[in-house]
Amino acid sequence: MFAVIKTGSKQYKVAKDDVIIVEKLPGEKGAQVTLSDVLMVGGEGASKIGKPMVAGASVTAELVDQILGEKVIIFKKRRRQHYRRKRGHRQPLTVLRIQTINAGA
């Protein structure tokens, strides 16, 4: 069984025991997270496609870790103006392990 979930304005296709990295979600290591924005549930038999969400469907995941993504360098320059700015950014991310997929009613 698999599900397509939406979190952090992105969509992920997940199955049981998958490990995914999403934008930061609140919580500590080992906490249970319930993702209720399920766009599609499929697997054995017929698939359920939501309009826009599947009614009553949810995905339960374990919060494995809170990490930082790769550093992105932001460099601004205006030629002949003696203007240069260099900044870096690391996006906070959450690592999730999918535990159960509830298909709903």
Secondary structure, DSSP 4 states (H G I P E B T S, - for coil): -EEEEEETTEEEEEETT-EEEEE--S--TT-EEEE--EEEEESSS--EE-SSS-TT-EEEEEEEEEEEEEEEEEEEEETTTTEEEEEEEEEEEEEEEEEEEE---
